[in-house]
Amino acid sequence: MYGAYGELAADLFHDVFSLDTTPRKHLAAVARTALGRSGIGLKAVLSDGWAGVRAL
C-alpha cells in the first residue's frame, strides 16, 4: 500500500507542481493520468479511501 500510493502521490505532485513551459492541465485530468500510470484501479482507491474515513 505505501509503495503504490506513495508513487501515485509523487507522480501526481510532480505533474501538478513541475515548472515547465507547457500549458497547465486541469487537476482532474492530471489525477486521471497519474492513476492510469500507477496501475491502481479507481475502485481500489475509492475502497481504501472509504476504509480510511470509516477508521476515523
mmCIF file of the N, C-alpha and C atoms, coordinates in Angstrom:
data_MODEL
# 
_entry.id   MODEL 
# 
loop_
_atom_site.group_PDB 
_atom_site.id 
_atom_site.type_symbol 
_atom_site.label_atom_id 
_atom_site.label_alt_id 
_atom_site.label_comp_id 
_atom_site.label_asym_id 
_atom_site.label_entity_id 
_atom_site.label_seq_id 
_atom_site.pdbx_PDB_ins_code 
_atom_site.Cartn_x 
_atom_site.Cartn_y 
_atom_site.Cartn_z 
_atom_site.occupancy 
_atom_site.B_iso_or_equiv 
_atom_site.pdbx_formal_charge 
_atom_site.auth_seq_id 
_atom_site.auth_comp_id 
_atom_site.auth_asym_id 
_atom_site.auth_atom_id 
_atom_site.pdbx_PDB_model_num 
ATOM 1   N N  . MET A 1 1  ? 0.820   -1.188 0.000   1.00 0.00 ? 1  MET A N  1 
ATOM 2   C CA . MET A 1 1  ? 0.000   0.000  0.000   1.00 0.00 ? 1  MET A CA 1 
ATOM 3   C C  . MET A 1 1  ? 0.867   1.255  0.000   1.00 0.00 ? 1  MET A C  1 
ATOM 4   N N  . TYR A 1 2  ? 1.874   1.286  0.847   1.00 0.00 ? 2  TYR A N  1 
ATOM 5   C CA . TYR A 1 2  ? 2.678   2.507  0.941   1.00 0.00 ? 2  TYR A CA 1 
ATOM 6   C C  . TYR A 1 2  ? 3.488   2.748  -0.328  1.00 0.00 ? 2  TYR A C  1 
ATOM 7   N N  . GLY A 1 3  ? 3.979   1.694  -0.945  1.00 0.00 ? 3  GLY A N  1 
ATOM 8   C CA . GLY A 1 3  ? 4.764   1.846  -2.161  1.00 0.00 ? 3  GLY A CA 1 
ATOM 9   C C  . GLY A 1 3  ? 3.926   2.331  -3.327  1.00 0.00 ? 3  GLY A C  1 
ATOM 10  N N  . ALA A 1 4  ? 2.790   1.691  -3.553  1.00 0.00 ? 4  ALA A N  1 
ATOM 11  C CA . ALA A 1 4  ? 1.953   2.038  -4.700  1.00 0.00 ? 4  ALA A CA 1 
ATOM 12  C C  . ALA A 1 4  ? 1.322   3.417  -4.531  1.00 0.00 ? 4  ALA A C  1 
ATOM 13  N N  . TYR A 1 5  ? 0.783   3.699  -3.363  1.00 0.00 ? 5  TYR A N  1 
ATOM 14  C CA . TYR A 1 5  ? 0.150   5.004  -3.154  1.00 0.00 ? 5  TYR A CA 1 
ATOM 15  C C  . TYR A 1 5  ? 1.190   6.121  -3.038  1.00 0.00 ? 5  TYR A C  1 
ATOM 16  N N  . GLY A 1 6  ? 2.356   5.800  -2.526  1.00 0.00 ? 6  GLY A N  1 
ATOM 17  C CA . GLY A 1 6  ? 3.430   6.788  -2.463  1.00 0.00 ? 6  GLY A CA 1 
ATOM 18  C C  . GLY A 1 6  ? 3.887   7.197  -3.853  1.00 0.00 ? 6  GLY A C  1 
ATOM 19  N N  . GLU A 1 7  ? 4.041   6.209  -4.729  1.00 0.00 ? 7  GLU A N  1 
ATOM 20  C CA . GLU A 1 7  ? 4.423   6.512  -6.104  1.00 0.00 ? 7  GLU A CA 1 
ATOM 21  C C  . GLU A 1 7  ? 3.323   7.287  -6.825  1.00 0.00 ? 7  GLU A C  1 
ATOM 22  N N  . LEU A 1 8  ? 2.077   6.942  -6.562  1.00 0.00 ? 8  LEU A N  1 
ATOM 23  C CA . LEU A 1 8  ? 0.950   7.667  -7.166  1.00 0.00 ? 8  LEU A CA 1 
ATOM 24  C C  . LEU A 1 8  ? 0.959   9.120  -6.709  1.00 0.00 ? 8  LEU A C  1 
ATOM 25  N N  . ALA A 1 9  ? 1.148   9.358  -5.427  1.00 0.00 ? 9  ALA A N  1 
ATOM 26  C CA . ALA A 1 9  ? 1.171   10.727 -4.903  1.00 0.00 ? 9  ALA A CA 1 
ATOM 27  C C  . ALA A 1 9  ? 2.359   11.499 -5.458  1.00 0.00 ? 9  ALA A C  1 
ATOM 28  N N  . ALA A 1 10 ? 3.519   10.863 -5.525  1.00 0.00 ? 10 ALA A N  1 
ATOM 29  C CA . ALA A 1 10 ? 4.699   11.537 -6.061  1.00 0.00 ? 10 ALA A CA 1 
ATOM 30  C C  . ALA A 1 10 ? 4.512   11.895 -7.528  1.00 0.00 ? 10 ALA A C  1 
ATOM 31  N N  . ASP A 1 11 ? 3.935   10.994 -8.292  1.00 0.00 ? 11 ASP A N  1 
ATOM 32  C CA . ASP A 1 11 ? 3.681   11.247 -9.711  1.00 0.00 ? 11 ASP A CA 1 
ATOM 33  C C  . ASP A 1 11 ? 2.672   12.387 -9.889  1.00 0.00 ? 11 ASP A C  1 
ATOM 34  N N  . LEU A 1 12 ? 1.627   12.360 -9.080  1.00 0.00 ? 12 LEU A N  1 
ATOM 35  C CA . LEU A 1 12 ? 0.611   13.406 -9.152  1.00 0.00 ? 12 LEU A CA 1 
ATOM 36  C C  . LEU A 1 12 ? 1.193   14.767 -8.784  1.00 0.00 ? 12 LEU A C  1 
ATOM 37  N N  . PHE A 1 13 ? 1.926   14.842 -7.687  1.00 0.00 ? 13 PHE A N  1 
ATOM 38  C CA . PHE A 1 13 ? 2.509   16.117 -7.265  1.00 0.00 ? 13 PHE A CA 1 
ATOM 39  C C  . PHE A 1 13 ? 3.557   16.613 -8.254  1.00 0.00 ? 13 PHE A C  1 
ATOM 40  N N  . HIS A 1 14 ? 4.308   15.699 -8.853  1.00 0.00 ? 14 HIS A N  1 
ATOM 41  C CA . HIS A 1 14 ? 5.305   16.109 -9.852  1.00 0.00 ? 14 HIS A CA 1 
ATOM 42  C C  . HIS A 1 14 ? 4.617   16.753 -11.048 1.00 0.00 ? 14 HIS A C  1 
ATOM 43  N N  . ASP A 1 15 ? 3.521   16.136 -11.517 1.00 0.00 ? 15 ASP A N  1 
ATOM 44  C CA . ASP A 1 15 ? 2.811   16.688 -12.667 1.00 0.00 ? 15 ASP A CA 1 
ATOM 45  C C  . ASP A 1 15 ? 2.122   18.004 -12.344 1.00 0.00 ? 15 ASP A C  1 
ATOM 46  N N  . VAL A 1 16 ? 1.652   18.161 -11.116 1.00 0.00 ? 16 VAL A N  1 
ATOM 47  C CA . VAL A 1 16 ? 0.947   19.389 -10.744 1.00 0.00 ? 16 VAL A CA 1 
ATOM 48  C C  . VAL A 1 16 ? 1.928   20.540 -10.529 1.00 0.00 ? 16 VAL A C  1 
ATOM 49  N N  . PHE A 1 17 ? 3.050   20.285 -9.876  1.00 0.00 ? 17 PHE A N  1 
ATOM 50  C CA . PHE A 1 17 ? 3.934   21.364 -9.464  1.00 0.00 ? 17 PHE A CA 1 
ATOM 51  C C  . PHE A 1 17 ? 5.202   21.517 -10.303 1.00 0.00 ? 17 PHE A C  1 
ATOM 52  N N  . SER A 1 18 ? 5.330   20.769 -11.403 1.00 0.00 ? 18 SER A N  1 
ATOM 53  C CA . SER A 1 18 ? 6.527   20.917 -12.235 1.00 0.00 ? 18 SER A CA 1 
ATOM 54  C C  . SER A 1 18 ? 6.483   22.254 -12.972 1.00 0.00 ? 18 SER A C  1 
ATOM 55  N N  . LEU A 1 19 ? 7.631   22.875 -13.072 1.00 0.00 ? 19 LEU A N  1 
ATOM 56  C CA . LEU A 1 19 ? 7.724   24.183 -13.706 1.00 0.00 ? 19 LEU A CA 1 
ATOM 57  C C  . LEU A 1 19 ? 8.337   24.020 -15.095 1.00 0.00 ? 19 LEU A C  1 
ATOM 58  N N  . ASP A 1 20 ? 7.513   23.703 -16.054 1.00 0.00 ? 20 ASP A N  1 
ATOM 59  C CA . ASP A 1 20 ? 7.962   23.633 -17.429 1.00 0.00 ? 20 ASP A CA 1 
ATOM 60  C C  . ASP A 1 20 ? 7.156   24.628 -18.263 1.00 0.00 ? 20 ASP A C  1 
ATOM 61  N N  . THR A 1 21 ? 7.384   24.670 -19.529 1.00 0.00 ? 21 THR A N  1 
ATOM 62  C CA . THR A 1 21 ? 6.744   25.695 -20.365 1.00 0.00 ? 21 THR A CA 1 
ATOM 63  C C  . THR A 1 21 ? 5.446   25.227 -21.009 1.00 0.00 ? 21 THR A C  1 
ATOM 64  N N  . THR A 1 22 ? 4.977   24.030 -20.665 1.00 0.00 ? 22 THR A N  1 
ATOM 65  C CA . THR A 1 22 ? 3.729   23.539 -21.249 1.00 0.00 ? 22 THR A CA 1 
ATOM 66  C C  . THR A 1 22 ? 2.533   24.136 -20.511 1.00 0.00 ? 22 THR A C  1 
ATOM 67  N N  . PRO A 1 23 ? 1.418   24.325 -21.201 1.00 0.00 ? 23 PRO A N  1 
ATOM 68  C CA . PRO A 1 23 ? 0.219   24.845 -20.526 1.00 0.00 ? 23 PRO A CA 1 
ATOM 69  C C  . PRO A 1 23 ? -0.284  23.866 -19.462 1.00 0.00 ? 23 PRO A C  1 
ATOM 70  N N  . ARG A 1 24 ? -0.867  24.395 -18.428 1.00 0.00 ? 24 ARG A N  1 
ATOM 71  C CA . ARG A 1 24 ? -1.375  23.573 -17.321 1.00 0.00 ? 24 ARG A CA 1 
ATOM 72  C C  . ARG A 1 24 ? -2.644  22.839 -17.730 1.00 0.00 ? 24 ARG A C  1 
ATOM 73  N N  . LYS A 1 25 ? -2.769  21.601 -17.219 1.00 0.00 ? 25 LYS A N  1 
ATOM 74  C CA . LYS A 1 25 ? -3.982  20.816 -17.411 1.00 0.00 ? 25 LYS A CA 1 
ATOM 75  C C  . LYS A 1 25 ? -4.800  20.899 -16.128 1.00 0.00 ? 25 LYS A C  1 
ATOM 76  N N  . HIS A 1 26 ? -6.074  20.605 -16.227 1.00 0.00 ? 26 HIS A N  1 
ATOM 77  C CA . HIS A 1 26 ? -6.928  20.583 -15.048 1.00 0.00 ? 26 HIS A CA 1 
ATOM 78  C C  . HIS A 1 26 ? -6.479  19.473 -14.106 1.00 0.00 ? 26 HIS A C  1 
ATOM 79  N N  . LEU A 1 27 ? -6.692  19.691 -12.834 1.00 0.00 ? 27 LEU A N  1 
ATOM 80  C CA . LEU A 1 27 ? -6.253  18.739 -11.814 1.00 0.00 ? 27 LEU A CA 1 
ATOM 81  C C  . LEU A 1 27 ? -6.895  17.370 -12.013 1.00 0.00 ? 27 LEU A C  1 
ATOM 82  N N  . ALA A 1 28 ? -8.166  17.336 -12.421 1.00 0.00 ? 28 ALA A N  1 
ATOM 83  C CA . ALA A 1 28 ? -8.834  16.050 -12.633 1.00 0.00 ? 28 ALA A CA 1 
ATOM 84  C C  . ALA A 1 28 ? -8.158  15.260 -13.752 1.00 0.00 ? 28 ALA A C  1 
ATOM 85  N N  . ALA A 1 29 ? -7.754  15.941 -14.815 1.00 0.00 ? 29 ALA A N  1 
ATOM 86  C CA . ALA A 1 29 ? -7.077  15.257 -15.921 1.00 0.00 ? 29 ALA A CA 1 
ATOM 87  C C  . ALA A 1 29 ? -5.705  14.756 -15.492 1.00 0.00 ? 29 ALA A C  1 
ATOM 88  N N  . VAL A 1 30 ? -4.997  15.543 -14.707 1.00 0.00 ? 30 VAL A N  1 
ATOM 89  C CA . VAL A 1 30 ? -3.676  15.130 -14.211 1.00 0.00 ? 30 VAL A CA 1 
ATOM 90  C C  . VAL A 1 30 ? -3.832  13.927 -13.279 1.00 0.00 ? 30 VAL A C  1 
ATOM 91  N N  . ALA A 1 31 ? -4.836  13.952 -12.416 1.00 0.00 ? 31 ALA A N  1 
ATOM 92  C CA . ALA A 1 31 ? -5.068  12.842 -11.484 1.00 0.00 ? 31 ALA A CA 1 
ATOM 93  C C  . ALA A 1 31 ? -5.450  11.574 -12.236 1.00 0.00 ? 31 ALA A C  1 
ATOM 94  N N  . ARG A 1 32 ? -6.295  11.694 -13.253 1.00 0.00 ? 32 ARG A N  1 
ATOM 95  C CA . ARG A 1 32 ? -6.691  10.536 -14.052 1.00 0.00 ? 32 ARG A CA 1 
ATOM 96  C C  . ARG A 1 32 ? -5.475  9.917  -14.752 1.00 0.00 ? 32 ARG A C  1 
ATOM 97  N N  . THR A 1 33 ? -4.607  10.773 -15.296 1.00 0.00 ? 33 THR A N  1 
ATOM 98  C CA . THR A 1 33 ? -3.406  10.290 -15.968 1.00 0.00 ? 33 THR A CA 1 
ATOM 99  C C  . THR A 1 33 ? -2.472  9.579  -14.990 1.00 0.00 ? 33 THR A C  1 
ATOM 100 N N  . ALA A 1 34 ? -2.256  10.181 -13.822 1.00 0.00 ? 34 ALA A N  1 
ATOM 101 C CA . ALA A 1 34 ? -1.382  9.571  -12.811 1.00 0.00 ? 34 ALA A CA 1 
ATOM 102 C C  . ALA A 1 34 ? -1.962  8.248  -12.318 1.00 0.00 ? 34 ALA A C  1 
ATOM 103 N N  . LEU A 1 35 ? -3.267  8.180  -12.162 1.00 0.00 ? 35 LEU A N  1 
ATOM 104 C CA . LEU A 1 35 ? -3.916  6.943  -11.718 1.00 0.00 ? 35 LEU A CA 1 
ATOM 105 C C  . LEU A 1 35 ? -3.762  5.858  -12.774 1.00 0.00 ? 35 LEU A C  1 
ATOM 106 N N  . GLY A 1 36 ? -3.874  6.225  -14.030 1.00 0.00 ? 36 GLY A N  1 
ATOM 107 C CA . GLY A 1 36 ? -3.703  5.250  -15.103 1.00 0.00 ? 36 GLY A CA 1 
ATOM 108 C C  . GLY A 1 36 ? -2.283  4.713  -15.176 1.00 0.00 ? 36 GLY A C  1 
ATOM 109 N N  . ARG A 1 37 ? -1.295  5.567  -14.932 1.00 0.00 ? 37 ARG A N  1 
ATOM 110 C CA . ARG A 1 37 ? 0.101   5.131  -14.962 1.00 0.00 ? 37 ARG A CA 1 
ATOM 111 C C  . ARG A 1 37 ? 0.462   4.293  -13.753 1.00 0.00 ? 37 ARG A C  1 
ATOM 112 N N  . SER A 1 38 ? -0.255  4.457  -12.646 1.00 0.00 ? 38 SER A N  1 
ATOM 113 C CA . SER A 1 38 ? 0.123   3.769  -11.411 1.00 0.00 ? 38 SER A CA 1 
ATOM 114 C C  . SER A 1 38 ? -0.251  2.295  -11.407 1.00 0.00 ? 38 SER A C  1 
ATOM 115 N N  . GLY A 1 39 ? -1.278  1.930  -12.139 1.00 0.00 ? 39 GLY A N  1 
ATOM 116 C CA . GLY A 1 39 ? -1.722  0.542  -12.128 1.00 0.00 ? 39 GLY A CA 1 
ATOM 117 C C  . GLY A 1 39 ? -2.700  0.232  -11.013 1.00 0.00 ? 39 GLY A C  1 
ATOM 118 N N  . ILE A 1 40 ? -3.013  1.221  -10.197 1.00 0.00 ? 40 ILE A N  1 
ATOM 119 C CA . ILE A 1 40 ? -4.012  1.052  -9.139  1.00 0.00 ? 40 ILE A CA 1 
ATOM 120 C C  . ILE A 1 40 ? -5.367  1.410  -9.737  1.00 0.00 ? 40 ILE A C  1 
ATOM 121 N N  . GLY A 1 41 ? -6.336  0.588  -9.506  1.00 0.00 ? 41 GLY A N  1 
ATOM 122 C CA . GLY A 1 41 ? -7.670  0.845  -10.048 1.00 0.00 ? 41 GLY A CA 1 
ATOM 123 C C  . GLY A 1 41 ? -8.425  1.889  -9.235  1.00 0.00 ? 41 GLY A C  1 
ATOM 124 N N  . LEU A 1 42 ? -9.331  2.562  -9.897  1.00 0.00 ? 42 LEU A N  1 
ATOM 125 C CA . LEU A 1 42 ? -10.144 3.577  -9.229  1.00 0.00 ? 42 LEU A CA 1 
ATOM 126 C C  . LEU A 1 42 ? -10.974 2.960  -8.109  1.00 0.00 ? 42 LEU A C  1 
ATOM 127 N N  . LYS A 1 43 ? -11.465 1.760  -8.331  1.00 0.00 ? 43 LYS A N  1 
ATOM 128 C CA . LYS A 1 43 ? -12.262 1.083  -7.308  1.00 0.00 ? 43 LYS A CA 1 
ATOM 129 C C  . LYS A 1 43 ? -11.437 0.838  -6.049  1.00 0.00 ? 43 LYS A C  1 
ATOM 130 N N  . ALA A 1 44 ? -10.170 0.465  -6.219  1.00 0.00 ? 44 ALA A N  1 
ATOM 131 C CA . ALA A 1 44 ? -9.289  0.217  -5.072  1.00 0.00 ? 44 ALA A CA 1 
ATOM 132 C C  . ALA A 1 44 ? -9.006  1.511  -4.321  1.00 0.00 ? 44 ALA A C  1 
ATOM 133 N N  . VAL A 1 45 ? -8.794  2.588  -5.041  1.00 0.00 ? 45 VAL A N  1 
ATOM 134 C CA . VAL A 1 45 ? -8.539  3.884  -4.389  1.00 0.00 ? 45 VAL A CA 1 
ATOM 135 C C  . VAL A 1 45 ? -9.760  4.332  -3.597  1.00 0.00 ? 45 VAL A C  1 
ATOM 136 N N  . LEU A 1 46 ? -10.937 4.214  -4.208  1.00 0.00 ? 46 LEU A N  1 
ATOM 137 C CA . LEU A 1 46 ? -12.158 4.615  -3.508  1.00 0.00 ? 46 LEU A CA 1 
ATOM 138 C C  . LEU A 1 46 ? -12.428 3.723  -2.301  1.00 0.00 ? 46 LEU A C  1 
ATOM 139 N N  . SER A 1 47 ? -12.198 2.426  -2.447  1.00 0.00 ? 47 SER A N  1 
ATOM 140 C CA . SER A 1 47 ? -12.407 1.495  -1.343  1.00 0.00 ? 47 SER A CA 1 
ATOM 141 C C  . SER A 1 47 ? -11.459 1.790  -0.185  1.00 0.00 ? 47 SER A C  1 
ATOM 142 N N  . ASP A 1 48 ? -10.191 2.023  -0.484  1.00 0.00 ? 48 ASP A N  1 
ATOM 143 C CA . ASP A 1 48 ? -9.223  2.337  0.565   1.00 0.00 ? 48 ASP A CA 1 
ATOM 144 C C  . ASP A 1 48 ? -9.518  3.698  1.201   1.00 0.00 ? 48 ASP A C  1 
ATOM 145 N N  . GLY A 1 49 ? -9.962  4.643  0.411   1.00 0.00 ? 49 GLY A N  1 
ATOM 146 C CA . GLY A 1 49 ? -10.333 5.952  0.945   1.00 0.00 ? 49 GLY A CA 1 
ATOM 147 C C  . GLY A 1 49 ? -11.521 5.850  1.887   1.00 0.00 ? 49 GLY A C  1 
ATOM 148 N N  . TRP A 1 50 ? -12.515 5.071  1.491   1.00 0.00 ? 50 TRP A N  1 
ATOM 149 C CA . TRP A 1 50 ? -13.688 4.881  2.341   1.00 0.00 ? 50 TRP A CA 1 
ATOM 150 C C  . TRP A 1 50 ? -13.312 4.160  3.651   1.00 0.00 ? 50 TRP A C  1 
ATOM 151 N N  . ALA A 1 51 ? -12.421 3.180  3.550   1.00 0.00 ? 51 ALA A N  1 
ATOM 152 C CA . ALA A 1 51 ? -11.968 2.471  4.754   1.00 0.00 ? 51 ALA A CA 1 
ATOM 153 C C  . ALA A 1 51 ? -11.209 3.434  5.665   1.00 0.00 ? 51 ALA A C  1 
ATOM 154 N N  . GLY A 1 52 ? -10.442 4.349  5.096   1.00 0.00 ? 52 GLY A N  1 
ATOM 155 C CA . GLY A 1 52 ? -9.745  5.351  5.904   1.00 0.00 ? 52 GLY A CA 1 
ATOM 156 C C  . GLY A 1 52 ? -10.686 6.290  6.604   1.00 0.00 ? 52 GLY A C  1 
ATOM 157 N N  . VAL A 1 53 ? -11.747 6.714  5.915   1.00 0.00 ? 53 VAL A N  1 
ATOM 158 C CA . VAL A 1 53 ? -12.743 7.601  6.517   1.00 0.00 ? 53 VAL A CA 1 
ATOM 159 C C  . VAL A 1 53 ? -13.483 6.871  7.642   1.00 0.00 ? 53 VAL A C  1 
ATOM 160 N N  . ARG A 1 54 ? -13.815 5.628  7.414   1.00 0.00 ? 54 ARG A N  1 
ATOM 161 C CA . ARG A 1 54 ? -14.530 4.857  8.447   1.00 0.00 ? 54 ARG A CA 1 
ATOM 162 C C  . ARG A 1 54 ? -13.660 4.624  9.673   1.00 0.00 ? 54 ARG A C  1 
ATOM 163 N N  . ALA A 1 55 ? -12.333 4.567  9.484   1.00 0.00 ? 55 ALA A N  1 
ATOM 164 C CA . ALA A 1 55 ? -11.427 4.330  10.600  1.00 0.00 ? 55 ALA A CA 1 
ATOM 165 C C  . ALA A 1 55 ? -11.327 5.552  11.519  1.00 0.00 ? 55 ALA A C  1 
ATOM 166 N N  . LEU A 1 56 ? -11.676 6.711  10.984  1.00 0.00 ? 56 LEU A N  1 
ATOM 167 C CA . LEU A 1 56 ? -11.623 7.920  11.827  1.00 0.00 ? 56 LEU A CA 1 
ATOM 168 C C  . LEU A 1 56 ? -12.759 7.870  12.785  1.00 0.00 ? 56 LEU A C  1 
# 
